[in-house]
Amino acid sequence: MRIGVLTSGGDAPGMNAVIRAVVRAGIQSGDQVFGIYDGYRGLVEGKITEFTRKDVSEILSKGGTILGTARLPEFKYEQVRALAQRQLEKYDIDSLIVIGGDGTYTGALRLHEMGINTIGIPGTIDNDIASTDYTIGFSTALNTACEAIDKLRDTSSSHQRCSIIEVMGRHCGDLALYSGICCGAEYIITSETGLDKDKLLKDLKSNRLAGRKHAIVVISENITDVHQLAKDVEAFSGYECRATVLGYVQRGGTPTPEDRLLAARLGKYSVDLLHEGITGVAVGIRQNELHYTPIEQALIMQNETSEELTKLVQKIS
């Protein structure tokens, strides 16, 4: 087989480990593997190079993606995708493995509908692909967030302060939920729970009056202006309050062993599926077992916050 591999959308730690696994598993199976630079944009522009085992040496522990990534909103147009199809035909590439989130999956689905063999691998720090328990990059981003929150707790305690920490996650609250539990946050606010501002202010004031010297609030991005919220908390509760937005620091860094292992498993699994003639699917892991889901189904599945973890927060916060 002649297999193309690309990364698209936001970068995530572990993407390089997937690229390495796809290249080496493909070559081991007698395939030729081609790296496609700069996502779907690079595919349309023909930025394609055949990879050897040596090309993916020493990238296992590197964050980001050696293939680069770029957004191409125009890929939704059929005439633009036709350009991508012609590039694949030019290089005689018969199969395509794409690594990314739901936007990447949408592009892969459209190519599949055009008759191109495609496999989607979940690479996003948000953990917002519901067809898999965990996405590649989530473990590393969680570790980064936890390290930052632990440090902020130290200074928050020293200054008897309330700290509001905004983590990434877009429309999925997993980063806030998991990091909040792991760091003992008093309050965790996600896109799923929503923000009851009046209740939060009253609870923090009650805590302050009860003698609790500090508080940690972990909140998902895109819910509210956390800097304004910090001002409101300070004005109402009696706590000195500061807001910290962790931002893109969560995207970088050396991938954790968990992300590297997941990347290796899903990369090889994708090559195996192509050899079995299975395409148009998104791979993932459920209860530590590899499995695949049709891409169109993966895109509409709801990513629900774990009921068990939500109840855990209510019991121990």
Backbone bond lengths (Angstrom), bond angles and torsions (degrees), N, CA, C in turn:
res aa  C-N    CA-C-N  psi(-1)  N-CA   C-N-CA  omega(-1)  CA-C   N-CA-C  phi
1 M - - - 1.451 - - 1.522 109.40 -
2 R 1.331 114.69 159.21 1.469 121.34 173.87 1.524 106.15 -120.41
3 I 1.336 114.90 107.99 1.464 122.00 -169.28 1.525 110.13 -110.70
4 G 1.324 116.87 130.21 1.453 122.23 172.76 1.518 109.85 -98.73
5 V 1.323 116.61 146.94 1.466 120.64 177.86 1.526 108.32 -135.38
6 L 1.340 116.30 135.28 1.461 120.98 178.58 1.517 110.29 -142.18
7 T 1.335 115.07 159.08 1.461 122.10 173.53 1.517 107.49 -117.19
8 S 1.335 115.97 141.81 1.456 119.28 -173.80 1.521 109.82 -142.84
9 G 1.341 116.21 159.67 1.456 120.74 179.96 1.515 111.37 75.31
10 G 1.329 116.04 -154.15 1.462 120.36 178.83 1.517 111.23 -68.37
11 D 1.353 116.21 140.94 1.462 118.46 178.11 1.521 110.10 -73.38
12 A 1.318 115.96 158.48 1.461 121.88 -179.43 1.524 109.24 -147.15
13 P 1.339 117.72 139.08 1.470 119.81 176.86 1.534 110.07 -58.71
14 G 1.304 116.48 132.30 1.465 121.08 -177.95 1.510 113.05 108.30
15 M 1.335 117.39 -12.93 1.466 119.28 178.43 1.525 110.78 -61.11
16 N 1.334 117.10 -40.44 1.470 119.34 178.69 1.521 111.50 -63.23
17 A 1.326 116.26 -35.94 1.470 119.78 178.16 1.527 110.98 -64.57
18 V 1.347 116.61 -34.00 1.473 119.41 176.44 1.521 110.29 -68.49
19 I 1.324 115.98 -46.11 1.469 120.14 179.44 1.530 109.47 -55.69
20 R 1.313 115.65 -46.10 1.468 120.73 179.87 1.524 111.09 -59.39
21 A 1.324 115.96 -45.03 1.468 120.06 -177.89 1.526 111.22 -65.42
22 V 1.333 116.94 -42.13 1.467 120.59 -179.99 1.523 110.28 -63.57
23 V 1.333 116.68 -46.55 1.459 120.82 -178.14 1.524 110.75 -62.56
24 R 1.315 116.73 -49.01 1.465 119.51 -175.28 1.526 112.26 -72.01
25 A 1.339 117.24 -38.34 1.471 119.51 177.37 1.523 110.09 -66.85
26 G 1.332 116.71 -38.41 1.451 119.89 178.96 1.520 112.11 -65.23
27 I 1.329 116.37 -48.38 1.468 120.02 179.24 1.523 110.91 -61.77
28 Q 1.316 116.24 -39.95 1.471 120.59 178.77 1.528 111.23 -61.83
29 S 1.355 115.55 -29.66 1.465 120.26 179.56 1.526 112.74 -88.91
30 G 1.339 116.73 4.11 1.454 120.30 178.80 1.517 114.47 90.20
31 D 1.341 116.95 11.33 1.459 121.12 -178.53 1.526 111.53 -90.38
32 Q 1.316 115.21 165.41 1.457 122.38 165.73 1.524 107.03 -105.76
33 V 1.335 116.10 135.14 1.465 120.49 -176.65 1.519 109.17 -120.94
34 F 1.322 115.83 134.07 1.453 122.40 -176.12 1.529 110.08 -117.77
35 G 1.320 116.00 127.06 1.455 120.81 174.02 1.518 109.80 -83.54
36 I 1.325 115.97 132.41 1.467 121.99 179.41 1.528 107.13 -111.65
37 Y 1.311 116.85 117.39 1.459 121.92 -174.39 1.528 112.07 -84.18
38 D 1.320 115.47 145.71 1.472 123.43 173.11 1.523 113.37 63.09
39 G 1.323 116.23 40.34 1.455 121.29 170.48 1.510 114.29 60.82
40 Y 1.347 114.79 -146.12 1.463 119.75 -178.38 1.528 111.16 -66.91
41 R 1.316 117.55 -28.87 1.465 119.84 177.17 1.533 109.91 -62.42
42 G 1.334 115.40 -44.87 1.452 119.73 178.63 1.519 112.24 -66.09
43 L 1.335 116.31 -31.95 1.461 120.11 177.01 1.530 109.90 -65.02
44 V 1.323 116.48 -45.54 1.459 120.96 179.25 1.526 111.22 -63.60
45 E 1.338 115.97 -37.15 1.462 120.53 -177.09 1.529 113.41 -87.22
46 G 1.326 117.11 -4.76 1.461 120.20 176.93 1.519 114.42 78.51
47 K 1.316 118.13 30.30 1.470 121.61 177.28 1.530 108.69 -83.89
48 I 1.304 115.67 77.16 1.461 122.91 -169.21 1.526 109.81 -128.94
49 T 1.339 116.79 131.38 1.460 121.96 -179.58 1.520 109.59 -138.77
50 E 1.320 116.38 136.23 1.467 118.52 175.46 1.524 109.53 -70.72
51 F 1.328 116.16 137.52 1.457 122.69 -178.41 1.527 110.87 -105.01
52 T 1.322 114.53 144.98 1.466 121.53 171.57 1.522 108.26 -110.04
53 R 1.320 116.14 174.37 1.463 119.74 175.86 1.523 111.01 -58.80
54 K 1.320 115.84 -37.71 1.461 120.01 -178.45 1.529 111.90 -64.89
55 D 1.316 116.91 -32.36 1.466 120.88 -178.23 1.520 112.43 -63.67
56 V 1.331 116.66 -23.03 1.468 119.29 -178.66 1.528 111.41 -111.53
57 S 1.329 116.30 16.14 1.465 119.67 175.17 1.524 109.47 -72.20
58 E 1.304 115.85 145.89 1.469 123.66 173.28 1.533 113.44 60.20
59 I 1.318 117.78 28.87 1.469 119.54 175.03 1.522 111.59 -112.09
60 L 1.324 117.21 -4.51 1.459 121.33 -174.05 1.521 111.98 -57.22
61 S 1.309 117.42 -39.23 1.466 120.98 -174.74 1.519 113.53 -95.89
62 K 1.321 117.90 2.87 1.465 120.76 -177.59 1.522 111.13 -87.17
63 G 1.342 115.56 137.60 1.450 119.92 173.37 1.517 110.89 -77.03
64 G 1.315 116.09 178.12 1.464 120.19 -179.61 1.511 112.14 70.47
65 T 1.323 116.00 -152.92 1.462 120.99 179.37 1.520 110.08 -145.58
66 I 1.312 117.27 126.60 1.467 120.94 179.98 1.524 111.12 -67.16
67 L 1.327 117.59 -19.53 1.459 120.80 179.18 1.524 111.94 -83.31
68 G 1.316 116.93 -13.18 1.448 119.74 -176.80 1.523 111.01 72.99
69 T 1.306 114.97 167.41 1.460 119.65 -179.84 1.514 108.79 -147.57
70 A 1.303 116.56 149.42 1.468 121.66 179.33 1.522 108.05 -152.96
71 R 1.296 115.79 146.98 1.462 119.89 178.00 1.526 109.39 -90.88
72 L 1.320 116.34 141.77 1.469 121.33 -179.62 1.528 108.55 -137.35
73 P 1.338 118.01 82.32 1.469 120.80 -179.74 1.524 112.53 -55.97
74 E 1.326 116.26 -29.34 1.473 120.40 -178.21 1.519 113.26 -67.98
75 F 1.334 117.19 -9.33 1.466 120.19 -179.43 1.527 111.57 -65.10
76 K 1.322 116.54 -14.70 1.470 119.71 177.66 1.527 111.82 -70.09
77 Y 1.336 116.52 -16.06 1.456 119.62 -179.55 1.525 110.91 -88.15
78 E 1.328 115.03 136.15 1.465 120.60 -175.68 1.522 112.05 -60.25
79 Q 1.343 117.46 -37.47 1.459 119.63 -177.73 1.534 111.55 -67.39
80 V 1.334 117.06 -29.07 1.463 120.26 176.83 1.527 109.77 -73.82
81 R 1.330 116.35 -42.27 1.469 119.56 177.61 1.523 111.00 -64.65
82 A 1.331 117.00 -29.83 1.468 120.21 177.40 1.527 110.45 -64.30
83 L 1.339 116.86 -33.75 1.459 120.15 175.77 1.522 110.72 -64.92
84 A 1.340 115.55 -39.79 1.463 119.94 177.39 1.528 110.66 -63.81
85 Q 1.321 115.83 -41.75 1.460 119.95 179.16 1.522 111.06 -61.61
86 R 1.311 117.31 -39.92 1.466 120.61 179.54 1.528 111.02 -66.13
87 Q 1.320 117.77 -35.82 1.463 120.03 176.90 1.524 110.67 -65.44
88 L 1.319 117.06 -40.75 1.463 120.17 177.71 1.529 110.15 -63.28
89 E 1.316 116.38 -40.40 1.466 120.13 178.20 1.526 110.90 -66.65
90 K 1.318 116.57 -37.55 1.462 121.61 179.80 1.528 110.84 -60.24
91 Y 1.326 116.41 -41.45 1.466 121.19 -179.51 1.525 111.78 -92.66
92 D 1.343 115.94 4.58 1.460 121.60 179.36 1.532 111.53 56.57
93 I 1.332 116.26 36.60 1.468 121.45 177.65 1.515 108.06 -85.73
94 D 1.324 116.57 122.54 1.467 119.89 -175.70 1.522 114.18 -99.76
95 S 1.343 117.54 -10.91 1.460 120.66 -178.05 1.523 109.50 -144.41
96 L 1.335 115.18 151.16 1.457 120.32 -176.34 1.527 110.01 -134.82
97 I 1.334 116.29 127.76 1.467 122.24 174.71 1.519 107.05 -110.14
98 V 1.336 116.13 123.52 1.464 120.95 -178.36 1.527 108.93 -115.79
99 I 1.330 115.46 140.51 1.457 122.10 -176.72 1.526 108.15 -120.10
100 G 1.329 118.10 120.44 1.455 120.55 -179.04 1.509 111.85 168.55
101 G 1.332 115.76 -157.90 1.454 121.67 -177.80 1.514 112.66 -105.31
102 D 1.340 116.24 -151.85 1.454 119.07 -172.85 1.528 113.54 -66.76
103 G 1.342 117.73 -33.33 1.459 119.25 175.67 1.515 111.79 -63.87
104 T 1.327 115.52 -39.58 1.466 121.36 177.04 1.521 110.39 -64.35
105 Y 1.325 115.57 -40.97 1.462 120.59 178.87 1.535 111.33 -63.87
106 T 1.323 116.85 -38.02 1.471 120.37 178.92 1.526 110.49 -61.19
107 G 1.335 115.98 -43.55 1.467 119.65 177.05 1.520 111.76 -62.83
108 A 1.336 116.25 -41.29 1.462 120.65 179.51 1.523 111.38 -64.04
109 L 1.338 116.33 -38.60 1.462 120.08 178.79 1.525 110.87 -63.62
110 R 1.330 116.68 -42.10 1.466 119.50 179.91 1.530 110.88 -64.27
111 L 1.322 117.23 -38.51 1.460 119.81 177.15 1.524 111.03 -67.67
112 H 1.317 116.16 -38.76 1.469 120.07 177.29 1.529 110.25 -60.62
113 E 1.335 116.36 -40.19 1.458 120.41 179.30 1.529 111.93 -66.61
114 M 1.332 116.08 -19.18 1.471 120.92 176.79 1.527 111.36 -89.49
115 G 1.322 117.15 2.79 1.456 121.24 176.90 1.511 114.69 96.54
116 I 1.326 117.29 9.91 1.468 121.00 -179.84 1.530 109.31 -92.94
117 N 1.322 116.49 132.95 1.464 120.88 178.54 1.525 109.72 -70.29
118 T 1.321 116.91 120.38 1.459 120.30 -176.87 1.529 111.61 -132.67
119 I 1.328 115.12 147.63 1.461 123.34 172.18 1.528 107.49 -132.86
120 G 1.336 117.04 135.40 1.456 121.26 177.37 1.520 111.17 -106.41
121 I 1.329 116.63 133.09 1.466 122.40 176.35 1.524 107.97 -115.88
122 P 1.342 118.73 128.70 1.464 121.19 -174.90 1.527 113.00 -75.55
123 G 1.326 116.40 107.64 1.456 121.50 177.25 1.515 109.85 -125.50
124 T 1.328 117.20 96.10 1.462 122.55 -179.16 1.518 109.09 -162.66
125 I 1.328 116.69 138.95 1.472 119.59 -178.56 1.521 111.66 -73.51
126 D 1.341 117.55 -14.70 1.465 120.09 -172.59 1.525 114.03 -77.01
127 N 1.328 117.07 -18.43 1.472 121.67 -175.66 1.530 111.31 59.07
128 D 1.324 115.85 37.62 1.461 120.42 -173.92 1.526 113.43 -105.68
129 I 1.328 116.73 20.77 1.466 121.14 173.49 1.523 107.34 -101.09
130 A 1.318 116.45 107.76 1.459 120.74 -169.52 1.523 113.99 -72.85
131 S 1.332 117.87 -12.58 1.463 120.33 -178.44 1.524 112.57 -81.12
132 T 1.326 116.93 0.36 1.464 121.00 177.88 1.522 108.93 -138.62
133 D 1.325 116.90 148.45 1.464 119.75 177.92 1.521 111.01 -65.90
134 Y 1.329 116.01 -39.75 1.461 120.74 -178.24 1.523 110.15 -137.71
135 T 1.314 115.49 143.25 1.460 121.61 175.18 1.526 108.97 -101.48
136 I 1.317 115.44 154.66 1.464 120.51 177.74 1.530 108.77 -68.57
137 G 1.318 116.09 126.60 1.459 121.54 -178.02 1.513 113.35 109.49
138 F 1.329 117.09 -23.38 1.466 119.95 -177.92 1.525 111.71 -65.37
139 S 1.312 117.38 -43.79 1.468 120.96 -178.88 1.522 111.21 -59.87
140 T 1.325 116.94 -43.82 1.468 120.75 -179.41 1.520 111.08 -66.76
141 A 1.338 116.80 -45.13 1.460 120.44 178.96 1.526 111.02 -62.21
142 L 1.323 116.48 -38.02 1.466 120.75 177.44 1.521 110.66 -62.92
143 N 1.322 116.98 -44.64 1.467 120.29 177.51 1.527 111.41 -60.24
144 T 1.324 116.32 -42.22 1.462 120.51 179.35 1.524 110.99 -62.78
145 A 1.326 115.94 -44.81 1.466 120.15 179.95 1.524 110.99 -64.04
146 C 1.330 116.55 -42.43 1.470 120.05 -179.14 1.526 111.39 -64.38
147 E 1.304 116.98 -40.44 1.460 120.23 179.21 1.529 110.54 -62.28
148 A 1.336 116.09 -41.97 1.464 120.11 -179.78 1.527 110.98 -67.99
149 I 1.325 117.57 -42.68 1.471 120.68 -178.68 1.520 110.67 -65.97
150 D 1.317 117.25 -39.90 1.474 120.36 177.14 1.526 110.97 -58.74
151 K 1.324 116.64 -42.11 1.459 120.26 179.76 1.522 111.26 -68.04
152 L 1.312 116.90 -38.90 1.456 120.37 178.45 1.529 111.26 -67.77
153 R 1.324 116.04 -33.79 1.470 118.80 176.29 1.520 110.80 -62.07
154 D 1.333 117.42 -39.21 1.471 120.68 179.32 1.524 110.93 -57.68
155 T 1.334 115.72 -49.55 1.469 118.34 -177.79 1.523 111.26 -74.65
156 S 1.329 117.25 -31.28 1.459 120.71 177.12 1.523 110.74 -63.20
157 S 1.312 115.79 -41.53 1.463 120.69 178.64 1.525 111.21 -67.08
158 S 1.319 116.43 -41.59 1.468 120.70 -178.87 1.523 112.06 -63.08
159 H 1.349 115.96 -36.88 1.463 119.91 -176.52 1.531 112.99 -99.60
160 Q 1.358 116.53 5.82 1.464 121.09 -178.46 1.537 110.16 52.34
161 R 1.308 114.02 57.11 1.462 122.48 -169.16 1.526 110.19 -123.18
162 C 1.304 115.53 155.71 1.469 121.58 168.13 1.526 107.69 -96.50
163 S 1.317 116.14 128.68 1.460 121.24 177.85 1.518 109.73 -113.11
164 I 1.321 115.85 128.01 1.460 121.75 175.10 1.517 107.42 -107.11
165 I 1.329 116.68 121.14 1.466 121.34 -176.35 1.520 109.13 -117.06
166 E 1.323 115.03 120.47 1.462 120.18 177.50 1.518 109.59 -95.34
167 V 1.337 116.14 124.29 1.455 121.80 176.93 1.520 109.13 -109.82
168 M 1.320 116.48 164.81 1.461 121.12 -179.78 1.525 110.03 -78.36
169 G 1.309 115.90 -177.76 1.450 119.67 -178.71 1.512 113.28 142.18
170 R 1.333 115.74 -9.07 1.461 121.38 179.31 1.532 110.13 52.07
171 H 1.339 118.41 -110.71 1.460 120.35 -177.91 1.526 112.27 -99.82
172 C 1.308 117.28 7.82 1.460 121.76 -178.94 1.525 108.93 -117.01
173 G 1.339 117.09 131.68 1.457 120.78 -175.11 1.511 115.66 -92.75
174 D 1.330 117.86 11.54 1.462 119.46 -173.53 1.524 113.41 -61.65
175 L 1.328 118.27 -41.06 1.460 119.53 -179.74 1.527 110.86 -62.19
176 A 1.318 116.97 -42.51 1.468 120.59 178.30 1.524 110.74 -66.73
177 L 1.311 116.49 -44.09 1.465 120.48 -177.41 1.523 111.89 -64.61
178 Y 1.323 116.29 -50.50 1.460 120.29 -177.55 1.526 111.47 -66.68
179 S 1.337 116.93 -44.92 1.470 119.26 -178.06 1.513 110.81 -69.59
180 G 1.327 117.52 -35.78 1.457 120.72 178.41 1.522 112.08 -63.51
181 I 1.326 116.29 -42.33 1.472 120.40 177.55 1.519 110.16 -65.46
182 C 1.323 116.30 -46.97 1.467 120.55 -175.79 1.527 112.29 -64.81
183 C 1.333 116.91 -26.99 1.465 120.14 -176.18 1.526 113.10 -106.15
184 G 1.318 116.73 5.93 1.453 119.78 175.90 1.512 114.34 68.49
185 A 1.334 117.23 35.83 1.462 120.04 179.22 1.519 110.83 -64.76
186 E 1.325 115.39 142.23 1.465 119.67 177.63 1.525 111.90 -72.82
187 Y 1.351 115.58 -30.40 1.459 119.95 -179.22 1.522 109.51 -138.78
188 I 1.333 115.71 136.77 1.461 122.26 177.85 1.523 107.12 -127.24
189 I 1.313 115.50 121.10 1.461 121.21 -177.29 1.527 108.20 -119.54
190 T 1.317 116.58 122.33 1.458 121.35 -177.67 1.522 110.42 -126.32
191 S 1.321 115.04 172.20 1.457 119.69 177.06 1.527 110.79 -63.96
192 E 1.329 116.62 -25.27 1.461 120.04 179.57 1.531 111.94 -79.31
193 T 1.328 117.02 -38.96 1.468 119.43 -178.28 1.519 112.18 -82.17
194 G 1.322 116.28 -28.06 1.452 120.13 -174.98 1.525 111.28 75.13
195 L 1.321 115.95 172.34 1.463 121.92 -179.00 1.512 110.51 -114.26
196 D 1.337 116.14 116.97 1.459 122.10 170.60 1.524 106.16 -99.47
197 K 1.309 116.08 90.36 1.460 121.21 -171.78 1.523 112.63 -62.58
198 D 1.322 116.93 -43.54 1.470 119.97 -179.32 1.516 111.33 -60.34
199 K 1.333 116.41 -42.91 1.466 120.00 -179.84 1.525 110.81 -66.44
200 L 1.332 116.27 -41.14 1.458 119.68 179.09 1.527 110.81 -60.30
201 L 1.326 116.93 -46.44 1.461 120.71 -179.07 1.533 111.01 -62.31
202 K 1.323 116.42 -43.43 1.463 120.13 -179.43 1.531 111.35 -66.64
203 D 1.321 116.31 -40.61 1.471 119.76 179.43 1.521 111.00 -64.18
204 L 1.333 116.33 -43.17 1.462 119.31 179.99 1.527 111.37 -65.77
205 K 1.317 117.04 -37.54 1.465 119.98 177.04 1.526 110.61 -64.69
206 S 1.334 116.25 -42.30 1.469 120.28 177.83 1.519 111.09 -61.84
207 N 1.333 116.41 -41.53 1.465 120.42 178.72 1.520 111.20 -62.93
208 R 1.321 115.47 -40.55 1.462 119.63 179.81 1.530 110.95 -65.26
209 L 1.304 116.37 -43.30 1.465 120.92 179.10 1.525 111.54 -67.16
210 A 1.351 116.93 -28.00 1.468 121.34 179.27 1.526 112.03 -80.89
211 G 1.343 116.32 -3.46 1.454 119.67 175.65 1.509 115.88 96.91
212 R 1.320 117.52 8.09 1.466 119.73 177.19 1.518 108.13 -74.49
213 K 1.319 116.09 122.29 1.461 120.74 -167.48 1.520 114.68 -80.49
214 H 1.330 118.12 -20.12 1.457 118.99 179.24 1.522 109.44 -152.67
215 A 1.316 116.01 167.53 1.468 121.22 178.77 1.518 109.14 -150.39
216 I 1.328 115.02 146.26 1.469 122.15 176.52 1.520 108.48 -118.65
217 V 1.318 116.02 126.39 1.460 122.27 175.89 1.526 107.58 -117.96
218 V 1.326 117.59 120.26 1.464 122.05 176.23 1.524 107.97 -106.80
219 I 1.327 116.01 129.54 1.458 120.65 -174.04 1.530 109.92 -135.95
220 S 1.315 116.03 142.18 1.469 120.82 175.88 1.520 110.13 -73.46
221 E 1.327 116.12 153.66 1.462 121.44 178.12 1.526 111.05 -66.07
222 N 1.319 115.65 162.32 1.466 124.11 174.23 1.525 113.99 68.12
223 I 1.325 117.98 17.53 1.459 120.58 177.42 1.526 110.85 -97.39
224 T 1.320 116.39 -44.79 1.455 120.52 179.33 1.525 109.20 -159.82
225 D 1.319 116.78 170.58 1.458 122.21 173.52 1.519 107.47 -77.61
226 V 1.321 116.93 104.87 1.466 119.73 -173.14 1.525 112.30 -69.02
227 H 1.314 118.21 -26.75 1.459 120.38 178.57 1.533 110.47 -70.33
228 Q 1.317 116.88 -38.86 1.460 120.26 175.02 1.519 110.41 -68.59
229 L 1.336 115.78 -38.91 1.457 119.79 178.04 1.526 110.36 -60.68
230 A 1.319 116.98 -40.65 1.467 120.57 178.73 1.525 110.80 -61.99
231 K 1.328 117.20 -40.06 1.468 120.66 177.28 1.524 110.96 -63.59
232 D 1.330 116.16 -40.64 1.460 120.14 179.86 1.527 111.23 -66.71
233 V 1.331 115.93 -40.81 1.463 120.18 178.35 1.530 110.58 -62.00
234 E 1.316 115.54 -44.61 1.472 119.78 -178.66 1.525 111.13 -64.08
235 A 1.333 116.42 -40.64 1.459 120.23 -178.46 1.526 112.43 -69.11
236 F 1.325 116.76 -31.11 1.465 120.18 -173.03 1.523 113.45 -97.30
237 S 1.328 117.33 -39.37 1.464 120.35 -166.77 1.521 114.92 -91.84
238 G 1.328 116.91 -25.70 1.459 119.15 -173.77 1.507 112.98 96.62
239 Y 1.336 116.97 -12.63 1.462 120.69 173.22 1.523 110.10 -76.39
240 E 1.318 117.25 139.97 1.453 119.66 160.14 1.526 105.57 -69.34
241 C 1.318 118.03 136.39 1.474 119.36 -172.52 1.518 110.87 -135.96
242 R 1.311 115.49 138.10 1.462 122.78 177.46 1.531 108.98 -130.54
243 A 1.331 115.43 145.46 1.470 121.13 175.98 1.519 109.46 -110.92
244 T 1.317 116.05 139.45 1.462 122.26 177.28 1.526 108.89 -129.08
245 V 1.322 115.82 125.64 1.467 120.97 176.54 1.523 107.58 -102.37
246 L 1.325 117.25 113.64 1.468 120.26 -176.53 1.524 111.91 -69.59
247 G 1.317 117.23 -35.64 1.460 120.97 172.59 1.515 115.36 60.39
248 Y 1.342 115.26 -145.71 1.460 120.43 -168.80 1.523 114.11 -74.59
249 V 1.327 117.47 -5.67 1.462 118.28 173.86 1.527 110.32 -59.22
250 Q 1.333 116.44 -24.22 1.465 120.55 179.80 1.526 112.96 -71.36
251 R 1.329 116.93 -18.60 1.466 120.01 -179.44 1.521 112.89 -80.56
252 G 1.325 117.10 -24.38 1.454 119.81 -170.92 1.512 113.28 -97.13
253 G 1.332 113.89 -176.95 1.454 120.16 174.63 1.519 113.89 103.42
254 T 1.316 113.74 164.05 1.461 121.27 178.08 1.519 110.08 -67.49
255 P 1.324 118.73 128.24 1.463 119.89 -179.20 1.526 112.17 -64.21
256 T 1.311 115.57 143.87 1.460 121.04 178.17 1.528 110.21 -68.09
257 P 1.331 117.70 162.01 1.464 119.74 174.59 1.526 112.56 -55.80
258 E 1.339 116.68 -35.83 1.471 119.67 179.45 1.522 110.81 -62.41
259 D 1.344 116.85 -43.38 1.461 119.31 179.22 1.529 112.03 -68.17
260 R 1.323 116.68 -37.41 1.470 119.54 179.26 1.531 110.88 -65.47
261 L 1.318 116.04 -41.56 1.468 119.84 -179.43 1.525 110.64 -67.30
262 L 1.334 116.44 -44.36 1.456 119.69 178.59 1.525 110.68 -61.62
263 A 1.319 116.61 -40.92 1.464 121.25 178.63 1.517 111.25 -61.13
264 A 1.320 116.56 -45.13 1.461 120.66 -179.27 1.529 110.79 -62.67
265 R 1.323 116.15 -44.29 1.468 120.08 -177.92 1.534 111.33 -65.08
266 L 1.334 116.38 -46.10 1.460 119.41 -177.00 1.522 111.94 -72.25
267 G 1.348 117.28 -32.95 1.460 119.86 177.56 1.518 111.85 -63.32
268 K 1.325 116.51 -49.74 1.466 120.46 179.01 1.531 111.29 -64.59
269 Y 1.328 115.33 -41.33 1.475 120.67 -179.25 1.526 110.59 -59.14
270 S 1.322 116.90 -39.67 1.464 120.69 -179.74 1.524 111.53 -63.53
271 V 1.319 116.51 -42.70 1.468 120.31 177.50 1.530 109.99 -63.79
272 D 1.318 116.74 -42.20 1.469 120.68 178.42 1.525 111.08 -59.32
273 L 1.343 116.83 -43.01 1.465 120.60 -179.00 1.525 111.48 -63.60
274 L 1.333 116.42 -40.50 1.466 119.24 177.91 1.517 111.10 -60.69
275 H 1.330 116.49 -39.30 1.464 120.11 178.53 1.520 111.82 -68.32
276 E 1.308 116.30 -24.50 1.468 120.30 177.14 1.526 112.04 -86.71
277 G 1.336 116.71 -1.52 1.458 120.87 179.40 1.519 113.59 81.42
278 I 1.324 117.30 17.18 1.464 121.75 -179.44 1.522 108.73 -97.89
279 T 1.327 117.59 117.92 1.464 121.88 -178.24 1.526 109.64 -138.33
280 G 1.340 114.36 174.89 1.452 119.05 -178.95 1.516 112.61 69.85
281 V 1.338 115.98 28.45 1.459 120.09 -176.49 1.524 110.60 -127.60
282 A 1.328 114.82 159.35 1.456 122.76 173.20 1.527 107.50 -109.92
283 V 1.323 116.37 130.08 1.459 119.42 -179.44 1.526 109.40 -90.46
284 G 1.320 115.32 161.38 1.454 119.97 179.83 1.503 111.02 -171.62
285 I 1.320 115.06 -171.06 1.453 121.32 -179.59 1.522 108.98 -132.30
286 R 1.313 116.75 133.47 1.453 123.12 177.16 1.525 108.29 -132.44
287 Q 1.338 115.33 121.01 1.461 120.91 -178.17 1.531 110.77 50.40
288 N 1.327 114.49 42.44 1.464 125.10 177.23 1.529 113.41 67.68
289 E 1.317 117.40 15.25 1.460 121.53 176.83 1.527 109.23 -111.97
290 L 1.333 116.04 136.28 1.453 120.61 177.15 1.523 110.42 -70.61
291 H 1.317 116.26 140.83 1.464 119.46 176.89 1.526 108.62 -157.00
292 Y 1.341 116.16 169.10 1.455 119.74 178.24 1.525 109.64 -133.17
293 T 1.340 114.53 155.50 1.459 123.31 -178.35 1.524 107.98 -135.37
294 P 1.320 119.26 137.35 1.467 119.36 173.84 1.525 110.06 -52.64
295 I 1.329 116.37 137.25 1.465 120.11 -174.96 1.518 111.71 -57.67
296 E 1.336 117.19 -40.75 1.462 118.54 -178.28 1.523 111.72 -62.50
297 Q 1.340 116.43 -32.73 1.466 120.33 177.20 1.530 110.70 -74.54
298 A 1.329 116.42 -40.68 1.467 120.51 179.42 1.524 111.38 -59.22
299 L 1.323 116.88 -32.90 1.464 121.06 -176.77 1.526 113.23 -74.45
300 I 1.323 117.52 -22.30 1.467 119.04 -177.29 1.522 112.70 -106.67
301 M 1.325 117.41 -5.98 1.460 119.75 178.71 1.524 109.99 -65.89
302 Q 1.325 116.44 142.28 1.457 121.89 -179.43 1.522 110.45 -87.58
303 N 1.328 115.83 130.89 1.458 121.51 178.93 1.529 108.62 -91.58
304 E 1.308 117.21 93.22 1.456 122.06 -175.08 1.524 110.46 -92.90
305 T 1.335 114.75 134.96 1.457 119.95 176.34 1.520 108.93 -64.23
306 S 1.320 115.96 139.44 1.454 120.89 -177.79 1.524 111.19 -57.88
307 E 1.316 114.84 122.84 1.471 119.89 178.37 1.526 110.44 -61.71
308 E 1.332 115.98 -37.56 1.465 119.95 179.49 1.528 111.14 -61.67
309 L 1.341 116.95 -44.61 1.452 120.37 -178.76 1.521 111.65 -68.57
310 T 1.332 116.35 -36.56 1.463 120.00 178.70 1.529 110.07 -63.59
311 K 1.317 116.52 -42.35 1.470 119.83 177.35 1.513 111.06 -66.39
312 L 1.335 115.98 -34.83 1.457 120.17 178.33 1.525 110.81 -62.15
313 V 1.333 115.70 -41.20 1.463 119.81 178.57 1.533 110.09 -60.05
314 Q 1.312 116.70 -43.45 1.469 121.19 -178.57 1.527 111.90 -63.93
315 K 1.317 116.90 -30.00 1.462 120.52 -177.25 1.526 113.47 -83.70
316 I 1.320 116.95 -33.61 1.472 118.04 -170.32 1.525 114.41 -113.72
317 S 1.337 118.01 -4.28 1.475 118.80 -178.71 1.516 110.69 -77.51
